[in-house]
Amino acid sequence: MIVYGRYQSYLDQDPQFFIYTRTLGDQRLLVIANFSAKEGTLELPEELHLAGQCISYNYRPFERLGATLQLKPYEAFAVLGAKR
């Protein structure tokens, strides 16, 4: 799943956040990382409002994502959910 499937990056021009999805069949992996030493607020596109299992995180697990997300410095996580 992490290696195979369709890769899609988001907010490529934002130097603070690294966001991508990997989609294979009916599953979608969403990875979000804050590459900054500062907290940051992230406005997610509607297609990334995802519910699923948080399979990796360094602060707290996210299992449901809505429109706005507050990330701590260098916070990162991955959520595996169903494709919309």
C-alpha positions as CSV (number, residue, x, y, z in Angstrom):
1,M,0.0,0.0,0.0
2,I,2.7,2.5,0.9
3,V,4.8,1.7,-2.2
4,Y,2.0,0.8,-4.7
5,G,-1.0,2.7,-5.9
6,R,-1.6,6.3,-7.1
7,Y,0.4,9.0,-5.4
8,Q,-1.1,12.5,-5.0
9,S,0.6,15.4,-3.2
10,Y,-1.2,18.4,-1.8
11,L,-0.2,22.0,-0.9
12,D,3.1,21.6,-2.7
13,Q,3.9,25.3,-2.4
14,D,3.6,25.3,1.4
15,P,7.1,24.9,3.0
16,Q,5.7,24.0,6.4
17,F,3.6,21.0,5.6
18,F,4.2,17.8,3.6
19,I,0.9,16.1,2.6
20,Y,0.2,13.2,0.3
21,T,-2.1,10.3,-0.3
22,R,-1.5,6.9,-1.8
23,T,-4.6,5.2,-3.2
24,L,-4.9,1.5,-4.1
25,G,-8.2,-0.1,-4.8
26,D,-10.7,1.1,-2.2
27,Q,-8.1,2.1,0.4
28,R,-6.4,5.5,0.9
29,L,-3.3,6.3,3.0
30,L,-3.0,9.9,4.0
31,V,0.3,11.2,5.4
32,I,0.6,14.7,6.9
33,A,3.8,16.1,8.4
34,N,4.7,19.5,9.9
35,F,8.3,20.2,8.9
36,S,8.6,23.3,11.1
37,A,9.7,24.0,14.6
38,K,6.5,26.1,15.0
39,E,2.9,24.9,15.5
40,G,0.8,25.3,12.4
41,T,-2.8,25.4,11.4
42,L,-3.7,23.5,8.3
43,E,-6.8,23.9,6.1
44,L,-7.5,20.5,4.5
45,P,-9.3,20.2,1.2
46,E,-12.6,18.4,1.5
47,E,-11.3,15.3,-0.3
48,L,-8.9,14.8,2.7
49,H,-11.6,14.8,5.3
50,L,-10.9,11.1,6.2
51,A,-11.8,8.6,8.9
52,G,-9.8,5.5,9.5
53,Q,-7.0,3.9,11.5
54,C,-4.0,6.0,12.5
55,I,-1.1,3.6,11.7
56,S,1.8,5.9,12.6
57,Y,2.1,9.1,14.7
58,N,4.6,10.9,16.9
59,Y,2.3,12.9,19.2
60,R,-1.2,11.7,19.2
61,P,-3.3,9.5,16.8
62,F,-5.7,11.1,14.4
63,E,-8.6,8.9,13.3
64,R,-11.0,11.5,11.9
65,L,-9.9,14.6,10.0
66,G,-12.1,17.6,9.3
67,A,-11.6,21.0,7.7
68,T,-9.0,22.4,10.1
69,L,-6.0,20.6,11.7
70,Q,-3.6,22.0,14.4
71,L,-0.2,20.4,14.3
72,K,2.6,20.6,16.9
73,P,6.2,21.3,15.8
74,Y,7.5,18.4,13.7
75,E,4.3,16.4,14.2
76,A,3.5,13.7,11.7
77,F,1.0,10.9,11.2
78,A,-0.5,8.5,8.7
79,V,-4.2,7.5,8.5
80,L,-5.4,4.5,6.5
81,G,-9.0,4.7,5.5
82,A,-11.5,3.9,2.8
83,K,-11.5,5.9,-0.5
84,R,-14.4,8.3,-0.9
